[in-house]
Amino acid sequence: MCIEKTPWEQVIDFHGHTCPQISLGYRIAQIAMRELGIKPTPSTELIVTAQTHSCALDAFQVLNHATYGRGTLTVDEKKLHKYRFEYSGTPVRVEISIQPDIIEHLVIPEHLSTREKQNATLEAIQFILGTDESMFCTIRKD
């Protein structure tokens, strides 16, 4: 018997581990799908531009089917957690900017013990996934 994995499990499998940045990407990808009505299929011509390299990009590859190889996922490095999702050949786009309070939860201090790091990671993931959307990000649609 084969059990289908949840989208969260698919993202974690692709990325290789859980971390605050992957939960950030997971949440952003879901918001983008809702705002644009994105159907997560391989034929969707969605272009994603991120303004920073991070683990979050792996979630876009899995959930939004935007990949480096196909040229539908690019990074315009500005060290900002700002992400643009748009359909190719159309003016339809959404830009998602992450609030500063959320960004503070992305880095787990190195001086912590292994157990403390695990607990801090779980707390950060819960915070990122559970924060009210109005406090999580700003959404601008064009």
C-alpha positions in Angstrom: 0.0 0.0 0.0 1.3 3.4 -1.0 0.6 6.4 1.2 0.7 9.8 -0.5 2.9 12.4 1.2 1.6 15.7 2.3 3.0 18.8 0.6 5.0 19.6 3.8 6.6 16.1 3.7 7.4 16.5 0.0 9.2 19.7 0.7 11.1 18.2 3.6 12.1 15.2 1.6 13.4 17.4 -1.3 15.3 19.7 1.1 16.7 17.0 3.3 15.8 18.4 6.7 13.5 20.7 8.5 14.7 24.3 9.2 13.1 27.7 9.7 14.0 28.8 6.2 12.2 25.8 4.6 9.1 26.6 6.6 9.3 30.2 5.4 9.4 29.0 1.8 6.6 26.6 2.4 4.3 29.4 3.7 5.3 31.8 1.0 4.6 29.2 -1.7 1.2 28.5 -0.3 0.3 32.2 -0.2 1.5 32.7 -3.8 -0.7 29.7 -4.9 -3.7 31.2 -3.2 -3.2 34.8 -4.4 -2.5 33.8 -8.0 -4.7 30.7 -8.2 -1.6 28.7 -9.1 -2.3 25.1 -10.0 0.8 23.2 -8.9 1.5 21.2 -12.0 4.7 20.8 -14.1 3.1 22.6 -17.0 2.4 25.8 -15.0 4.5 28.6 -16.4 5.2 30.4 -13.2 8.3 32.5 -12.8 9.6 33.1 -9.3 12.2 35.8 -8.5 13.7 35.8 -5.0 15.9 38.6 -3.7 18.0 36.3 -1.6 19.4 32.7 -1.7 18.0 30.6 1.0 16.5 27.2 1.8 13.1 28.7 1.1 13.7 28.3 -2.6 13.5 24.5 -2.3 9.8 24.9 -1.3 9.2 26.9 -4.5 10.7 24.1 -6.6 8.4 21.5 -5.0 5.2 23.4 -4.5 5.3 25.9 -7.4 7.3 23.8 -9.9 9.6 26.8 -10.4 13.1 25.5 -11.0 16.6 26.7 -11.8 16.9 24.2 -14.6 13.9 25.4 -16.5 14.8 29.0 -15.8 11.6 29.7 -13.9 13.4 30.3 -10.6 15.9 33.1 -10.4 17.7 35.0 -7.6 18.3 38.7 -7.8 20.6 38.8 -4.8 19.8 41.8 -2.5 19.8 39.9 0.8 16.1 40.7 1.2 13.3 38.3 1.9 11.1 39.6 -1.0 9.7 37.2 -3.6 7.9 37.9 -6.8 5.6 35.3 -8.5 4.3 36.0 -12.0 2.9 34.1 -15.0 5.1 34.3 -18.1 3.6 36.5 -20.9 1.0 38.1 -18.6 0.9 41.1 -16.3 -0.4 39.0 -13.4 2.1 39.1 -10.5 2.2 39.1 -6.7 5.1 40.3 -4.5 5.5 38.9 -1.0 7.7 40.7 1.5 8.5 39.1 4.8 8.1 41.2 8.0 11.3 41.9 10.0 10.0 40.1 13.1 9.7 36.9 11.1 13.3 37.2 9.7 14.7 37.3 13.2 13.4 33.7 13.7 15.3 32.3 10.7 18.7 32.0 12.4 19.3 29.6 15.2 22.3 30.6 17.4 25.3 28.4 17.1 26.3 28.5 20.8 23.3 26.3 21.8 23.6 22.6 22.6 22.2 20.1 20.2 19.0 19.7 22.2 18.6 23.5 22.5 19.1 23.9 18.7 16.4 21.3 18.0 14.0 23.0 20.4 14.8 26.5 18.9 14.3 25.1 15.4 10.9 23.6 16.2 9.8 26.8 18.0 10.9 28.9 15.0 9.1 26.7 12.5 5.9 26.8 14.6 6.2 30.6 14.9 6.7 31.0 11.1 3.9 28.7 10.2 1.5 29.9 12.9 1.9 33.7 12.8 -1.1 35.6 11.5 -0.6 36.5 7.9 -0.9 40.2 8.4 2.1 40.0 10.8 4.0 37.5 8.6 4.2 39.4 5.3 3.0 42.1 3.0 1.4 41.1 -0.2 1.3 43.4 -3.2 -0.6 42.3 -6.3 -0.2 43.9 -9.8 
